[in-house]
Amino acid sequence: MGKVKLTKKEIEKLASLSKIKLTDEELEKFTGEMQTILSSVETLQDFKEKGDVKFEEIDFDELREDKIGTSMSQKNVLANAPEQENGYFKVYGDVFDEDNS
C-alpha cells in the first residue's frame, strides 16, 4: 500500500466541508495529527496484508455471560483523584493535548 501524504490544503478542504473554521496554527497541528493517524492505519493494513496479524471475527457465543457485580462507590472512585469537583474528576484542557495546563 502506498503511503498517503496529507497536505494543509486537504485538511483545509475537509474542515470547510465539515463547516469547521480552523486557524493557520490549527491547520498545521491537525495536518500532522491526521498524518500520524493515517500512518498508523497503513501500518495495520500492511500487517494484515502480510498475514503477520490475524484479524478474526469474534464468535459471541464463546464469550462469557455478563454478570452484574457490585460497583465502587463514588467516594472510593474519587479517593485518589488529584483533583475533583462536584463529584467528578477535574481535568484541564484537552486530554489529547500535550500542553495540558
CYANA upper distance limits for C-alpha pairs under 8 A (distance plus 0.5 A):
  1 MET  CA     42 GLU  CA      7.87
  1 MET  CA     46 ASP  CA      7.55
  3 LYS  CA     39 SER  CA      7.87
  3 LYS  CA     42 GLU  CA      7.79
  4 VAL  CA     35 GLN  CA      8.42
  4 VAL  CA     38 LEU  CA      7.71
  4 VAL  CA     39 SER  CA      8.08
  5 LYS  CA     35 GLN  CA      7.26
  6 LEU  CA     10 GLU  CA      6.94
  6 LEU  CA     11 ILE  CA      7.87
  6 LEU  CA     31 THR  CA      7.18
  6 LEU  CA     34 MET  CA      8.14
  6 LEU  CA     35 GLN  CA      6.61
  7 THR  CA     11 ILE  CA      7.03
  7 THR  CA     31 THR  CA      7.11
  8 LYS  CA     12 GLU  CA      6.51
  8 LYS  CA     27 LEU  CA      6.73
  8 LYS  CA     28 GLU  CA      7.14
  8 LYS  CA     31 THR  CA      6.29
  9 LYS  CA     13 LYS  CA      6.72
 10 GLU  CA     14 LEU  CA      6.74
 11 ILE  CA     15 ALA  CA      6.59
 11 ILE  CA     27 LEU  CA      7.29
 11 ILE  CA     30 PHE  CA      7.91
 11 ILE  CA     31 THR  CA      6.68
 12 GLU  CA     16 SER  CA      6.64
 12 GLU  CA     22 LEU  CA      8.18
 12 GLU  CA     27 LEU  CA      7.28
 13 LYS  CA     17 LEU  CA      6.64
 14 LEU  CA     18 SER  CA      6.60
 15 ALA  CA     19 LYS  CA      6.50
 15 ALA  CA     20 ILE  CA      5.40
 15 ALA  CA     21 LYS  CA      7.07
 15 ALA  CA     22 LEU  CA      7.68
 16 SER  CA     20 ILE  CA      6.32
 16 SER  CA     21 LYS  CA      7.49
 22 LEU  CA     26 GLU  CA      6.12
 22 LEU  CA     27 LEU  CA      6.54
 23 THR  CA     27 LEU  CA      6.65
 24 ASP  CA     28 GLU  CA      6.74
 25 GLU  CA     29 LYS  CA      6.76
 26 GLU  CA     30 PHE  CA      6.42
 27 LEU  CA     31 THR  CA      6.42
 28 GLU  CA     32 GLY  CA      7.06
 29 LYS  CA     33 GLU  CA      6.80
 30 PHE  CA     34 MET  CA      6.34
 31 THR  CA     35 GLN  CA      6.62
 32 GLY  CA     36 THR  CA      6.76
 33 GLU  CA     37 ILE  CA      6.85
 34 MET  CA     38 LEU  CA      6.66
 35 GLN  CA     39 SER  CA      6.57
 36 THR  CA     40 SER  CA      6.75
 37 ILE  CA     41 VAL  CA      6.84
 38 LEU  CA     42 GLU  CA      6.59
 39 SER  CA     43 THR  CA      6.65
 40 SER  CA     44 LEU  CA      6.89
 41 VAL  CA     45 GLN  CA      6.66
 42 GLU  CA     46 ASP  CA      6.58
 43 THR  CA     47 PHE  CA      6.86
 44 LEU  CA     48 LYS  CA      6.72
 45 GLN  CA     49 GLU  CA      6.61
 46 ASP  CA     50 LYS  CA      6.68
 47 PHE  CA     51 GLY  CA      6.59
 47 PHE  CA     52 ASP  CA      5.66
 47 PHE  CA     53 VAL  CA      6.29
 48 LYS  CA     52 ASP  CA      6.77
 48 LYS  CA     53 VAL  CA      6.08
 48 LYS  CA     54 LYS  CA      7.40
 48 LYS  CA     55 PHE  CA      7.81
 59 ASP  CA     63 LEU  CA      7.78
 72 MET  CA     76 ASN  CA      6.76
 72 MET  CA     77 VAL  CA      6.89
 73 SER  CA     77 VAL  CA      6.77
 74 GLN  CA     78 LEU  CA      6.66
 74 GLN  CA     87 GLY  CA      7.81
 75 LYS  CA     79 ALA  CA      6.44
 77 VAL  CA     81 ALA  CA      8.40
 78 LEU  CA     84 GLN  CA      7.71
 78 LEU  CA     87 GLY  CA      8.22
 78 LEU  CA     88 TYR  CA      8.01
 78 LEU  CA     89 PHE  CA      7.49
 81 ALA  CA     89 PHE  CA      7.07
 83 GLU  CA     89 PHE  CA      6.82
 83 GLU  CA     90 LYS  CA      5.85
 83 GLU  CA     91 VAL  CA      8.12
 84 GLN  CA     88 TYR  CA      5.97
 84 GLN  CA     89 PHE  CA      5.02
 84 GLN  CA     90 LYS  CA      5.13
 85 GLU  CA     89 PHE  CA      6.95
 85 GLU  CA     90 LYS  CA      6.32
 91 VAL  CA     95 VAL  CA      8.26
 92 TYR  CA    100 ASN  CA      6.80
 92 TYR  CA    101 SER  CA      6.46
 93 GLY  CA     97 ASP  CA      7.70
 93 GLY  CA    100 ASN  CA      6.02
 93 GLY  CA    101 SER  CA      6.72
 94 ASP  CA    100 ASN  CA      7.27
 95 VAL  CA    100 ASN  CA      7.72
